[in-house]
Amino acid sequence: MNGMLGKILIVDDDENICEVIKMYLENAGYDTKVCYDGKMVHGVFMEYIPDLVLLDIMLPHIDGIDVLKCIRKEHETPVIMLTAKGETFDKVLALELGADDYIVKPFEPKELIARVKAVLRRYNVENEEKEILKFQDLLININSYNAVYEEKEIKMPPKEFELLYYLANNKNKVFTREQLLCEVWGYDYPGDSRTVDVHIKRLREKLKGGPNWQIETVWGVGYKFEVK
């Protein structure tokens, strides 16, 4: 995560509220940036790349719901909606559109910090789980470059691991050797397609396959990680 505990974009047209929220969050160890106008959010977002957005419903030019829609078109960044007490706010709609939580103003500093921590914690856990591929007797963890097969850690060089992860993360999809060279080794790699064959051979020596998965050769095409 960026910043200190994380980078938080505060979007609200009330400067006083922004300053108060900013103070709460920075005192708690977060880095912050403020945006007061709905139509400015996209530019600020792309420049700042926040870990979480606090997004007011009532904004000039583009309201919070439309800003949320724009964020969700391109990003999974957590969003907590801010709404004033008594303000008409369709909580179900906001959550269905991808908001992670909402909080009603005025709120206690402790409540705000607790909601922010909870959403970030949930998001980070979900993200980590996405980076771990689990099969019946095989676990591939891209975070730690670690593979466990039949309850034993399997040692392998980085490129070998990256090839395994790439194939397993695209299960049942066939790749040519050239595609694998581009995706795993990079477009400017000077080697030839036999590099892929050598790495596949080494992977098969270490990973014999399992009850529901296998590294398969598709004759005349390339390779795939087949899951039954």
NORJO-V916054 format. One record per residue. RES is the residue in one letter. PHI is phi in whole degrees, -180 to 180 (none if undefined). PSI is psi in degrees with one decimal (* if undefined). NEAR is the number of other ideal C-beta (glycine too) atoms within 8 Angstrom. Layout:
# NORJO-V916054
res->RES phi->PHI psi->PSI near->NEAR
res->RES phi->PHI psi->PSI near->NEAR
This chain:
# NORJO-V916054
res->M phi->none psi->146.2 near->8
res->N phi->-83 psi->174.0 near->7
res->G phi->69 psi->-143.6 near->9
res->M phi->-90 psi->-91.7 near->6
res->L phi->-80 psi->-16.0 near->8
res->G phi->156 psi->162.7 near->13
res->K phi->-104 psi->125.5 near->15
res->I phi->-121 psi->125.6 near->15
res->L phi->-94 psi->121.7 near->16
res->I phi->-101 psi->120.1 near->13
res->V phi->-118 psi->106.4 near->15
res->D phi->-160 psi->139.2 near->13
res->D phi->-84 psi->-4.5 near->9
res->D phi->-92 psi->107.1 near->7
res->E phi->-62 psi->-36.2 near->7
res->N phi->-65 psi->-44.4 near->6
res->I phi->-63 psi->-41.7 near->9
res->C phi->-59 psi->-43.5 near->12
res->E phi->-65 psi->-39.6 near->8
res->V phi->-66 psi->-47.4 near->8
res->I phi->-62 psi->-43.6 near->13
res->K phi->-57 psi->-44.4 near->11
res->M phi->-64 psi->-46.4 near->8
res->Y phi->-56 psi->-50.2 near->11
res->L phi->-68 psi->-42.2 near->14
res->E phi->-68 psi->-35.0 near->10
res->N phi->-65 psi->-29.1 near->6
res->A phi->-85 psi->-4.2 near->9
res->G phi->105 psi->11.6 near->6
res->Y phi->-98 psi->151.6 near->13
res->D phi->-90 psi->141.6 near->10
res->T phi->-134 psi->157.6 near->12
res->K phi->-143 psi->145.5 near->11
res->V phi->-115 psi->141.8 near->10
res->C phi->-135 psi->133.0 near->10
res->Y phi->-105 psi->-5.9 near->10
res->D phi->-135 psi->130.0 near->10
res->G phi->-56 psi->-38.1 near->13
res->K phi->-76 psi->-12.2 near->8
res->M phi->-92 psi->-10.6 near->9
res->V phi->-61 psi->-44.8 near->15
res->H phi->-58 psi->-47.5 near->8
res->G phi->-63 psi->-44.0 near->7
res->V phi->-66 psi->-42.0 near->11
res->F phi->-59 psi->-48.8 near->14
res->M phi->-67 psi->-29.7 near->7
res->E phi->-78 psi->-39.5 near->6
res->Y phi->-90 psi->-33.1 near->9
res->I phi->49 psi->72.1 near->7
res->P phi->-75 psi->161.5 near->12
res->D phi->-89 psi->-19.2 near->11
res->L phi->-158 psi->148.3 near->16
res->V phi->-119 psi->129.0 near->13
res->L phi->-97 psi->115.3 near->13
res->L phi->-124 psi->115.4 near->13
res->D phi->-73 psi->148.5 near->13
res->I phi->-74 psi->-49.3 near->13
res->M phi->-90 psi->105.7 near->8
res->L phi->-130 psi->151.0 near->14
res->P phi->-69 psi->145.6 near->8
res->H phi->73 psi->-57.4 near->6
res->I phi->-130 psi->123.6 near->10
res->D phi->-76 psi->170.1 near->9
res->G phi->-61 psi->-35.6 near->14
res->I phi->-64 psi->-43.4 near->10
res->D phi->-69 psi->-34.8 near->9
res->V phi->-64 psi->-42.6 near->14
res->L phi->-59 psi->-44.4 near->15
res->K phi->-59 psi->-43.3 near->9
res->C phi->-64 psi->-42.8 near->11
res->I phi->-62 psi->-44.8 near->14
res->R phi->-69 psi->-19.1 near->9
res->K phi->-65 psi->-30.4 near->6
res->E phi->-124 psi->-18.7 near->5
res->H phi->-136 psi->153.3 near->7
res->E phi->-103 psi->8.2 near->4
res->T phi->-52 psi->132.0 near->10
res->P phi->-60 psi->141.9 near->12
res->V phi->-131 psi->126.5 near->12
res->I phi->-109 psi->122.2 near->16
res->M phi->-81 psi->141.5 near->15
res->L phi->-110 psi->132.8 near->12
res->T phi->-141 psi->141.0 near->12
res->A phi->-76 psi->148.9 near->8
res->K phi->-60 psi->130.4 near->7
res->G phi->88 psi->-8.1 near->3
res->E phi->-75 psi->140.1 near->8
res->T phi->-68 psi->120.0 near->3
res->F phi->-149 psi->117.6 near->9
res->D phi->-85 psi->93.4 near->6
res->K phi->-62 psi->-41.1 near->7
res->V phi->-62 psi->-44.0 near->6
res->L phi->-61 psi->-46.7 near->8
res->A phi->-60 psi->-43.6 near->13
res->L phi->-68 psi->-37.7 near->9
res->E phi->-67 psi->-31.1 near->6
res->L phi->-79 psi->-7.6 near->10
res->G phi->118 psi->6.8 near->9
res->A phi->-67 psi->144.7 near->12
res->D phi->-91 psi->-23.2 near->9
res->D phi->-170 psi->171.3 near->9
res->Y phi->-142 psi->154.6 near->12
res->I phi->-140 psi->137.6 near->12
res->V phi->-95 psi->129.3 near->7
res->K phi->-85 psi->145.7 near->9
res->P phi->-77 psi->150.3 near->3
res->F phi->-130 psi->159.4 near->8
res->E phi->-79 psi->143.8 near->5
res->P phi->-53 psi->-41.9 near->7
res->K phi->-63 psi->-36.7 near->6
res->E phi->-67 psi->-44.4 near->9
res->L phi->-59 psi->-49.9 near->13
res->I phi->-63 psi->-40.4 near->11
res->A phi->-63 psi->-41.7 near->8
res->R phi->-66 psi->-43.1 near->11
res->V phi->-61 psi->-48.1 near->15
res->K phi->-61 psi->-43.8 near->8
res->A phi->-64 psi->-44.5 near->9
res->V phi->-67 psi->-43.9 near->13
res->L phi->-64 psi->-39.8 near->14
res->R phi->-63 psi->-45.4 near->8
res->R phi->-63 psi->-42.8 near->10
res->Y phi->-64 psi->-42.8 near->12
res->N phi->-67 psi->-38.9 near->9
res->V phi->-64 psi->-45.1 near->8
res->E phi->-62 psi->-40.0 near->8
res->N phi->-65 psi->-43.1 near->8
res->E phi->-64 psi->-38.5 near->9
res->E phi->-65 psi->-33.4 near->7
res->K phi->-65 psi->-27.5 near->6
res->E phi->-86 psi->-3.3 near->8
res->I phi->-111 psi->118.5 near->11
res->L phi->-97 psi->128.3 near->11
res->K phi->-121 psi->127.5 near->5
res->F phi->-125 psi->177.5 near->11
res->Q phi->-53 psi->-44.7 near->7
res->D phi->-130 psi->22.4 near->8
res->L phi->-141 psi->131.3 near->14
res->L phi->-126 psi->128.3 near->10
res->I phi->-122 psi->115.2 near->12
res->N phi->-113 psi->105.7 near->12
res->I phi->-69 psi->-25.3 near->9
res->N phi->-63 psi->-40.7 near->7
res->S phi->-109 psi->4.9 near->5
res->Y phi->51 psi->51.5 near->7
res->N phi->-128 psi->132.2 near->8
res->A phi->-123 psi->131.8 near->13
res->V phi->-119 psi->120.8 near->10
res->Y phi->-124 psi->126.2 near->10
res->E phi->50 psi->43.8 near->4
res->E phi->69 psi->15.2 near->5
res->K phi->-123 psi->137.7 near->6
res->E phi->-71 psi->131.1 near->6
res->I phi->-105 psi->120.8 near->9
res->K phi->-81 psi->133.9 near->3
res->M phi->-156 psi->149.7 near->10
res->P phi->-64 psi->159.0 near->5
res->P phi->-53 psi->-46.6 near->6
res->K phi->-66 psi->-36.7 near->9
res->E phi->-62 psi->-45.5 near->11
res->F phi->-64 psi->-44.3 near->12
res->E phi->-63 psi->-35.8 near->9
res->L phi->-65 psi->-45.4 near->14
res->L phi->-59 psi->-48.1 near->15
res->Y phi->-62 psi->-43.0 near->11
res->Y phi->-63 psi->-45.6 near->11
res->L phi->-64 psi->-46.0 near->14
res->A phi->-68 psi->-32.8 near->13
res->N phi->-74 psi->-15.3 near->7
res->N phi->-120 psi->50.1 near->9
res->K phi->-54 psi->143.4 near->11
res->N phi->67 psi->7.1 near->7
res->K phi->-101 psi->132.0 near->6
res->V phi->-88 psi->133.6 near->8
res->F phi->-122 psi->139.5 near->12
res->T phi->-75 psi->164.1 near->8
res->R phi->-61 psi->-38.6 near->11
res->E phi->-64 psi->-40.6 near->7
res->Q phi->-63 psi->-42.5 near->9
res->L phi->-67 psi->-37.6 near->16
res->L phi->-60 psi->-45.3 near->13
res->C phi->-65 psi->-45.0 near->10
res->E phi->-75 psi->-37.6 near->8
res->V phi->-97 psi->-40.8 near->10
res->W phi->-97 psi->-22.1 near->10
res->G phi->102 psi->152.4 near->6
res->Y phi->-61 psi->-29.5 near->4
res->D phi->-94 psi->11.7 near->4
res->Y phi->-67 psi->128.3 near->9
res->P phi->-81 psi->-10.9 near->3
res->G phi->-75 psi->178.5 near->7
res->D phi->-114 psi->-178.2 near->4
res->S phi->-67 psi->-17.4 near->8
res->R phi->-65 psi->-22.7 near->7
res->T phi->-56 psi->-42.8 near->11
res->V phi->-63 psi->-45.8 near->13
res->D phi->-58 psi->-43.0 near->9
res->V phi->-63 psi->-44.1 near->8
res->H phi->-68 psi->-37.7 near->11
res->I phi->-63 psi->-43.4 near->12
res->K phi->-58 psi->-44.0 near->8
res->R phi->-66 psi->-40.2 near->10
res->L phi->-61 psi->-43.1 near->13
res->R phi->-67 psi->-30.1 near->10
res->E phi->-68 psi->-32.9 near->5
res->K phi->-89 psi->-32.7 near->8
res->L phi->-123 psi->101.7 near->11
res->K phi->-75 psi->-10.6 near->3
res->G phi->109 psi->172.9 near->7
res->G phi->-139 psi->-178.6 near->9
res->P phi->-60 psi->-30.5 near->5
res->N phi->-126 psi->12.3 near->7
res->W phi->-149 psi->155.6 near->14
res->Q phi->-161 psi->143.4 near->7
res->I phi->-86 psi->108.3 near->13
res->E phi->-103 psi->145.3 near->8
res->T phi->-93 psi->128.8 near->6
res->V phi->-105 psi->103.1 near->9
res->W phi->-58 psi->132.7 near->4
res->G phi->81 psi->-3.9 near->3
res->V phi->-124 psi->-69.0 near->6
res->G phi->173 psi->-127.1 near->12
res->Y phi->-136 psi->159.5 near->14
res->K phi->-151 psi->155.8 near->13
res->F phi->-98 psi->102.6 near->14
res->E phi->-91 psi->127.4 near->10
res->V phi->-114 psi->124.1 near->8
res->K phi->-86 psi->* near->4
